[in-house]
Amino acid sequence: MDDDLRSAKVAGLAEELTGLRALTAQSRSANTRLLWLLEAIAEHPRQVPGPDQGTEGDVHQVGLVRVGE
């Protein structure tokens, strides 16, 4: 009985380890893509116009919006 229990525990641990390896591979892949994006952004920054850099066409009126009428 002890051998069966140990075998079951080892099998469960092996399955968990396989899942963790898959998650690690996915994380590494995602990190590689994010690092590439960060480097691309750092190389080509965009200047976002501030409130004093707008044009007359950029003026928007702010007000209440009634929904459902």
C-alpha positions in Angstrom: 0.0 0.0 0.0 2.8 2.4 0.8 4.3 1.8 -2.6 1.0 2.6 -4.3 0.7 5.8 -2.3 4.2 6.8 -3.2 3.7 6.0 -6.9 0.5 8.2 -6.9 2.4 11.0 -5.2 5.3 10.8 -7.6 2.9 10.7 -10.6 1.0 13.8 -9.2 4.3 15.7 -8.7 5.4 14.8 -12.2 2.2 16.0 -13.6 2.4 19.3 -11.6 6.1 19.7 -12.8 5.0 19.3 -16.4 2.3 22.0 -15.9 4.8 24.3 -14.3 7.3 23.9 -17.1 4.6 24.8 -19.6 3.6 27.9 -17.7 7.3 28.9 -17.5 7.7 28.5 -21.2 4.5 30.7 -21.8 5.8 33.3 -19.4 9.2 33.4 -21.1 7.5 33.9 -24.5 5.3 36.7 -23.2 8.3 38.4 -21.5 10.2 38.3 -24.7 7.3 40.0 -26.6 6.9 42.6 -23.9 10.6 43.3 -23.8 10.6 43.8 -27.6 7.7 46.2 -27.3 9.4 48.2 -24.5 12.6 48.5 -26.5 10.7 49.6 -29.6 8.8 52.2 -27.6 12.1 53.5 -26.1 13.6 53.8 -29.6 10.7 55.6 -31.1 8.9 57.7 -28.5 5.8 59.6 -29.6 5.2 63.1 -28.3 1.6 63.4 -27.1 0.4 67.0 -27.5 -0.3 68.7 -24.2 -3.2 71.1 -23.6 -1.2 74.1 -24.9 -0.2 72.4 -28.1 -3.6 71.7 -29.5 -5.3 73.4 -32.4 -8.7 75.0 -32.7 -10.0 71.8 -34.2 -9.1 69.9 -31.0 -11.6 71.7 -28.8 -14.3 69.5 -27.5 -17.3 70.5 -25.4 -17.8 68.6 -22.2 -21.4 68.0 -21.0 -23.9 65.4 -19.7 -25.0 62.6 -21.9 -28.5 61.2 -21.4 -28.8 57.5 -22.1 -32.0 55.9 -23.1 -33.9 59.0 -24.3 
